[in-house]
Each structure stands twice: as structure tokens, then as C-alpha cells.
Amino acid sequence: MKILLTPGRIGNVEIKNRIVMPPMTTRLSDEEGFVTEHTVNYYMARVRGGVGLITVEMASPTRAGRHRRRELGIYDDRFVRGLTLLTAAIHAGGAKCSIQIGHGGGHTRADICGETPVAPSAIPHPVFEITNETIIPKEMTLDDIGFTIAGFAAAAARAEKAGFDCVEIHAAHGYLISQFLTPFENRRADAYGGSLENRARFGLEVLAAVKAAVRIPVIFRISVDDYFPGGIGFAEGQQVAIWAALAGADALHIAAGHYRSRPSAARMIPPMQYPEATFLSYAADIKRDVAVPVIAVGRLGDPAVAGDAIASGKADFVALDAP
């Protein structure tokens, strides 16, 4: 188990141990998305617990992508000051920090984000946020796609300016990049739909734009199995992960599950009745095919199981959910 406490690297960033806090919604920002004292206190409790790399929760690169009320903001320069206070506190506590940049796509509503939701295709999306409603988002035009890619790059640049050591691109769990990957949610007939290469194009263009915008390492988090008919299966998910590594991702964060998963969306965060190390085999298979660090996630809370994942070469880091 001591291997969990050995240093590791992602790109040019040395992390004091192999333990990552994955991104988790807190709703601790204010209504506009600014960092609050409660935000800082929440993350500092995890820093004091000894986590090597803190991943700050999902923040949308555009207003239309916000999927939760009181969601942390990064889509405008006015959020940089608060984020800078947060990174300074985390660094003073001895940890490194990343922030997940993710767009809700069709998994939001106008009453949440304040704009018309956009997605690869105009199909029904069930959205639960206080109430459960089904919405039909606007199908993205090529201009919308370009605007959103630019938004990801600008948000990453803000993250670097605020002092984050890494940024994580959210390509998992039924959010916008995942929606492009998933055939059921991507009905497009242009260069962004149809074949796997086309469905992966948007996410890989986001990755390229972010890499061009920052000097800090970029992590690519992907669901490699959606667990529902019409979703991506592991063969496709594995291929996209490999493409992301070849395209410059400095690390891969291997997850699984989607809001449409069967038997339920609980597959995204496996409950206790699921086997330990639920998604580890996915990470291990991908690690054999890439030359960048792999982060495993999903029921790795037993130190012996987590330590063995590192010692056996199945992963380089383990992400541990923390309530």
C-alpha cells in the first residue's frame, strides 16, 4: 500500500502521491458561480486529508453549458480572481490542483443556464435539477461548434491564469463531448456525426484547442462504456482514449457510465453493491496501449485494492470519491 504515497507525474507536474480527488458537484459557489468561503473550506478539508491532486468540480466554458444551479464559473474573466484564491489555498496546503472544464450540452435547461441549450442533435434529454423535465435542445450549427471549442480554450487559459496546475476536459457521463461520441445522441450527417472518427472529432478538436491555449498539462476524462443500447461500448471508447493520447492528452482519466445507463445512471458512480475496482479493467486495457499516465476511478476506496492497481501497472493514479 505504500506505493500509493509515492510521487507521480502528469506532464511536467510532480504530484506528491498517487491519489486524485475526482470532480464532484458541491453547489458551494454563489448563484452566479463565484468562489465562496464555503467552496474553499470544502476543498481544503480534502487537502488536509492528504490528496495529491485535487480536481475542482466541473465548470462550463460557456453560459449555455451550465448544468447545475450554483455551478462554479469559469466562462468569463470575472471568475479568475476567486479561482486564484482557491488555487492559492490548495497550494498552501501542499496539494496540486486541476479543474474540470465541461459543457452540459443537452443535459441542462434554459431555466438553469439562462440560454437555449445546445447539443449535437435535437433529441429529447431528460434533465433533473430540482424538477425532472424533458427538453429538446437546439442542434448545434458549425458556428456553434466553433464558438464552443473556442470557449473551452479560453476557459483553460483562465484556469492557467488562476494558478491551476492542470486542466481536465470532461468527455464523460453524457455531457456535451460524450453526447457527440454517443450514436443515440448524435444523429448528425455532417463531419461531426456517423462514423466513430466523425463522432470523436469535436472532442479531439476541443483537446487540440486547449493544448494550444495553455502550457499546463491537459487531462482527458472519458466514459469508455455507456451501458445502454445506442451508447458507445468499450471497443469504441478505448479507441477514442487512444486517439486522445496520440493527440496530446497528458493523462487519461478512465470512467464509464452515462445518464441513460442501464440499469440506472448509478453506473457513473458505482454504488456499494457493485464490485470493487468497477472500472479498473478498462483503465488497465487502455494503459497497455498508451504512453501517458492513466487515472483509474470507481470503487477504489480499499487501500489494498488501490495500491495493487498501481503496483500491478493497471493504473498510474487512483481517483477516490470523497463525500
C-alpha positions as CSV (number, residue, x, y, z in Angstrom):
1,M,0.0,0.0,0.0
2,K,3.0,2.3,0.4
3,I,3.1,2.8,-3.3
4,L,0.0,5.0,-3.0
5,L,2.2,7.5,-1.2
6,T,5.0,7.6,-3.8
7,P,5.2,10.7,-6.1
8,G,3.9,10.6,-9.7
9,R,3.9,12.9,-12.7
10,I,1.4,14.2,-15.2
11,G,3.2,16.1,-17.8
12,N,5.7,18.4,-16.1
13,V,3.7,18.5,-12.8
14,E,5.0,16.3,-9.9
15,I,2.3,15.1,-7.6
16,K,3.2,14.1,-4.1
17,N,1.3,10.8,-4.2
18,R,-0.9,8.7,-6.5
19,I,-4.2,9.8,-5.0
20,V,-6.6,12.1,-7.0
21,M,-9.8,13.7,-5.9
22,P,-12.1,13.5,-8.9
23,P,-14.5,16.3,-9.7
24,M,-17.8,16.3,-7.7
25,T,-20.6,18.8,-7.7
26,T,-20.7,20.9,-4.5
27,R,-23.2,23.7,-5.2
28,L,-21.0,25.8,-2.9
29,S,-20.4,28.7,-5.2
30,D,-22.8,31.6,-5.1
31,E,-25.7,31.9,-7.5
32,E,-23.6,33.5,-10.2
33,G,-20.8,30.9,-9.9
34,F,-18.2,32.8,-7.9
35,V,-16.0,31.0,-5.4
36,T,-17.2,31.4,-1.8
37,E,-15.6,30.8,1.6
38,H,-17.6,27.5,1.7
39,T,-16.0,26.5,-1.6
40,V,-12.5,27.0,-0.2
41,N,-13.3,25.2,3.0
42,Y,-14.7,22.2,1.2
43,Y,-11.6,21.7,-0.9
44,M,-9.2,22.4,2.0
45,A,-10.8,19.6,4.0
46,R,-9.7,17.2,1.2
47,V,-6.3,18.8,1.0
48,R,-5.8,18.2,4.7
49,G,-6.8,14.6,4.1
50,G,-3.6,14.2,2.0
51,V,-4.9,14.1,-1.5
52,G,-2.1,14.7,-4.0
53,L,-4.2,16.2,-6.9
54,I,-7.5,18.0,-6.2
55,T,-9.8,18.2,-9.2
56,V,-12.1,21.1,-8.7
57,E,-15.7,20.4,-9.9
58,M,-17.0,20.8,-13.5
59,A,-17.2,24.4,-14.7
60,S,-18.7,25.2,-18.1
61,P,-16.7,27.0,-20.8
62,T,-19.9,28.9,-21.9
63,R,-23.1,30.1,-20.3
64,A,-25.2,27.7,-22.3
65,G,-23.3,24.7,-20.9
66,R,-24.1,25.3,-17.2
67,H,-26.0,22.3,-16.0
68,R,-26.5,23.0,-12.2
69,R,-27.6,25.9,-10.1
70,R,-24.7,27.4,-8.1
71,E,-22.3,25.8,-10.6
72,L,-18.7,27.1,-10.4
73,G,-18.0,29.7,-13.1
74,I,-15.0,29.9,-15.5
75,Y,-16.8,31.1,-18.7
76,D,-15.8,34.7,-18.0
77,D,-12.7,36.6,-16.8
78,R,-14.6,37.9,-13.8
79,F,-14.3,34.5,-12.2
80,V,-10.5,34.4,-12.3
81,R,-9.9,36.3,-9.0
82,G,-12.0,33.8,-6.9
83,L,-10.4,30.8,-8.6
84,T,-7.0,32.3,-7.9
85,L,-7.8,32.5,-4.2
86,L,-8.9,28.8,-4.3
87,T,-5.7,27.6,-6.0
88,A,-3.5,29.6,-3.6
89,A,-5.2,27.9,-0.6
90,I,-4.8,24.4,-2.1
91,H,-1.1,25.1,-2.9
92,A,-0.5,26.4,0.6
93,G,-1.9,23.2,1.9
94,G,0.6,21.1,-0.1
95,A,-1.6,19.7,-2.9
96,K,-1.7,20.3,-6.6
97,C,-4.9,21.2,-8.3
98,S,-6.8,20.8,-11.6
99,I,-10.2,22.0,-12.7
100,Q,-12.6,20.1,-14.9
101,I,-14.0,22.0,-17.8
102,G,-17.2,20.5,-19.1
103,H,-20.3,21.6,-21.1
104,G,-23.7,20.2,-20.2
105,G,-24.9,20.2,-23.8
106,G,-28.5,18.8,-23.9
107,H,-28.2,17.9,-20.2
108,T,-29.4,21.3,-19.0
109,R,-32.4,23.6,-19.3
110,A,-33.0,27.3,-20.2
111,D,-34.1,28.0,-16.6
112,I,-30.7,26.7,-15.4
113,C,-28.2,28.1,-17.9
114,G,-30.2,31.2,-19.0
115,E,-29.8,30.4,-22.7
116,T,-31.2,27.9,-25.2
117,P,-29.5,24.5,-24.6
118,V,-27.4,23.2,-27.5
119,A,-26.4,19.6,-28.3
120,P,-25.2,17.6,-31.3
121,S,-28.8,16.7,-32.3
122,A,-32.2,18.0,-31.3
123,I,-33.5,14.9,-29.5
124,P,-35.2,14.7,-26.1
125,H,-33.0,14.9,-23.0
126,P,-34.4,14.2,-19.5
127,V,-33.0,16.8,-17.1
128,F,-33.3,16.5,-13.3
129,E,-32.5,19.6,-11.4
130,I,-35.0,20.2,-8.6
131,T,-37.7,19.1,-11.0
132,N,-37.5,16.4,-13.7
133,E,-38.2,17.8,-17.2
134,T,-37.5,16.6,-20.7
135,I,-36.1,19.2,-23.1
136,I,-35.2,19.2,-26.8
137,P,-32.0,21.3,-27.3
138,K,-31.1,23.2,-30.4
139,E,-28.9,21.2,-32.8
140,M,-25.5,22.9,-32.9
141,T,-24.5,24.6,-36.1
142,L,-20.9,24.7,-37.3
143,D,-20.7,28.2,-35.9
144,D,-22.0,26.9,-32.5
145,I,-19.3,24.2,-32.6
146,G,-16.6,26.7,-33.3
147,F,-17.8,29.0,-30.6
148,T,-17.9,26.2,-28.0
149,I,-14.4,24.9,-28.9
150,A,-13.1,28.5,-28.5
151,G,-14.9,28.6,-25.2
152,F,-13.1,25.6,-23.9
153,A,-9.7,27.1,-24.9
154,A,-10.5,30.4,-23.3
155,A,-11.7,28.7,-20.1
156,A,-8.5,26.6,-19.9
157,A,-6.4,29.8,-20.3
158,R,-8.3,31.3,-17.4
159,A,-7.6,28.2,-15.3
160,E,-3.9,28.6,-16.1
161,K,-4.0,32.3,-15.2
162,A,-5.8,31.4,-11.9
163,G,-2.9,29.0,-10.9
164,F,-4.3,25.6,-11.7
165,D,-1.5,23.0,-12.3
166,C,-3.6,21.0,-14.8
167,V,-7.0,21.2,-16.6
168,E,-9.3,18.3,-17.2
169,I,-11.6,18.1,-20.3
170,H,-14.9,16.4,-19.4
171,A,-15.7,13.9,-22.2
172,A,-17.7,11.5,-20.0
173,H,-21.1,10.8,-18.5
174,G,-23.5,12.2,-21.1
175,Y,-22.3,15.8,-21.2
176,L,-21.6,17.5,-24.5
177,I,-18.4,15.8,-25.7
178,S,-19.9,12.4,-24.6
179,Q,-23.1,13.3,-26.5
180,F,-21.1,13.8,-29.7
181,L,-19.5,10.4,-29.1
182,T,-22.7,8.5,-28.4
183,P,-24.6,7.4,-31.6
184,F,-28.0,7.6,-29.8
185,E,-27.5,11.3,-29.1
186,N,-25.6,12.2,-32.2
187,R,-27.8,11.9,-35.3
188,R,-25.7,14.3,-37.4
189,A,-25.0,13.7,-41.1
190,D,-22.0,16.1,-41.4
191,A,-18.3,15.7,-40.4
192,Y,-19.3,15.5,-36.7
193,G,-21.6,12.5,-37.0
194,G,-21.8,9.0,-38.3
195,S,-18.5,7.1,-38.1
196,L,-16.5,6.9,-34.8
197,E,-13.9,9.2,-36.4
198,N,-16.5,11.8,-37.0
199,R,-18.2,11.5,-33.6
200,A,-14.8,11.8,-31.9
201,R,-13.9,14.9,-34.0
202,F,-15.5,17.5,-31.7
203,G,-13.8,16.2,-28.5
204,L,-10.4,15.9,-30.2
205,E,-10.8,19.4,-31.6
206,V,-11.5,20.7,-28.1
207,L,-8.4,18.9,-26.9
208,A,-6.3,20.4,-29.6
209,A,-7.6,23.9,-28.9
210,V,-7.0,23.6,-25.2
211,K,-3.5,22.2,-25.7
212,A,-2.7,25.2,-27.9
213,A,-4.1,27.7,-25.3
214,V,-2.1,26.5,-22.3
215,R,1.3,25.3,-21.1
216,I,-0.1,23.3,-18.2
217,P,-0.9,19.5,-18.6
218,V,-4.3,18.6,-20.0
219,I,-6.2,15.5,-18.7
220,F,-8.9,13.9,-20.8
221,R,-11.7,12.2,-18.8
222,I,-13.8,9.8,-20.9
223,S,-16.6,7.3,-20.4
224,V,-15.4,4.3,-22.3
225,D,-18.7,2.3,-21.9
226,D,-22.1,4.0,-21.8
227,Y,-24.0,0.9,-20.7
228,F,-27.1,1.4,-22.8
229,P,-28.2,0.4,-26.4
230,G,-27.1,3.1,-28.7
231,G,-24.3,4.3,-26.5
232,I,-20.6,3.7,-27.1
233,G,-19.2,0.3,-26.0
234,F,-15.7,-0.3,-24.8
235,A,-14.2,-1.0,-28.2
236,E,-15.1,2.5,-29.3
237,G,-14.3,4.1,-26.0
238,Q,-10.9,2.5,-25.9
239,Q,-10.2,3.8,-29.5
240,V,-11.1,7.4,-28.6
241,A,-9.0,7.2,-25.5
242,I,-6.0,6.1,-27.6
243,W,-6.7,8.9,-30.1
244,A,-6.8,11.4,-27.3
245,A,-3.4,10.3,-26.0
246,L,-1.9,10.5,-29.5
247,A,-3.4,13.9,-29.9
248,G,-1.6,15.3,-26.9
249,A,-3.5,14.5,-23.8
250,D,-1.0,14.4,-20.9
251,A,-3.1,11.9,-18.9
252,L,-6.3,9.9,-19.4
253,H,-9.0,9.6,-16.7
254,I,-10.9,6.4,-17.5
255,A,-14.5,6.3,-16.3
256,A,-17.7,4.7,-17.6
257,G,-21.5,5.3,-17.4
258,H,-24.0,7.8,-18.8
259,Y,-27.2,9.4,-17.6
260,R,-29.0,6.9,-19.9
261,S,-27.1,3.9,-18.5
262,R,-29.0,0.7,-17.7
263,P,-29.9,-0.5,-15.2
264,S,-29.5,3.1,-14.0
265,A,-27.3,6.2,-14.1
266,A,-25.8,4.9,-10.8
267,R,-23.3,3.2,-13.1
268,M,-21.4,6.6,-13.3
269,I,-20.6,6.4,-9.6
270,P,-20.8,2.7,-8.8
271,P,-22.8,2.0,-5.5
272,M,-21.6,-0.4,-2.9
273,Q,-23.4,-3.4,-4.4
274,Y,-21.1,-3.1,-7.4
275,P,-17.7,-4.9,-7.3
276,E,-14.6,-3.1,-6.0
277,A,-12.5,-1.5,-8.7
278,T,-15.5,-1.5,-11.0
279,F,-13.9,0.2,-14.0
280,L,-10.2,-0.8,-13.3
281,S,-10.1,-3.4,-16.1
282,Y,-10.9,-0.6,-18.6
283,A,-8.1,1.5,-17.3
284,A,-5.7,-1.4,-17.4
285,D,-6.5,-2.3,-21.0
286,I,-6.1,1.2,-22.2
287,K,-2.8,1.7,-20.2
288,R,-1.2,-1.1,-22.3
289,D,-1.9,1.0,-25.4
290,V,-0.9,4.5,-24.4
291,A,2.3,6.2,-23.3
292,V,0.7,8.7,-20.9
293,P,-0.4,8.2,-17.3
294,V,-3.8,6.7,-16.7
295,I,-6.1,7.6,-13.8
296,A,-8.5,4.9,-12.6
297,V,-11.8,5.6,-10.8
298,G,-14.7,3.7,-9.4
299,R,-14.8,1.9,-6.0
300,L,-11.1,2.1,-5.2
301,G,-11.5,3.1,-1.6
302,D,-9.8,0.0,-0.2
303,P,-6.1,0.9,0.2
304,A,-5.1,-2.6,-0.7
305,V,-7.1,-2.7,-3.9
306,A,-5.9,0.8,-4.8
307,G,-2.3,0.0,-4.0
308,D,-2.4,-3.1,-6.1
309,A,-3.9,-1.2,-9.0
310,I,-0.7,0.9,-9.0
311,A,1.8,-1.8,-8.1
312,S,0.5,-4.2,-10.9
313,G,0.7,-1.5,-13.5
314,K,-3.0,-1.2,-14.2
315,A,-3.1,2.5,-13.5
316,D,-0.7,5.3,-12.5
317,F,-3.1,7.2,-10.2
318,V,-6.4,6.3,-8.4
319,A,-9.3,8.7,-8.1
320,L,-11.2,8.4,-4.8
321,D,-14.7,9.9,-4.4
322,A,-15.0,11.9,-1.2
323,P,-18.4,12.9,0.2
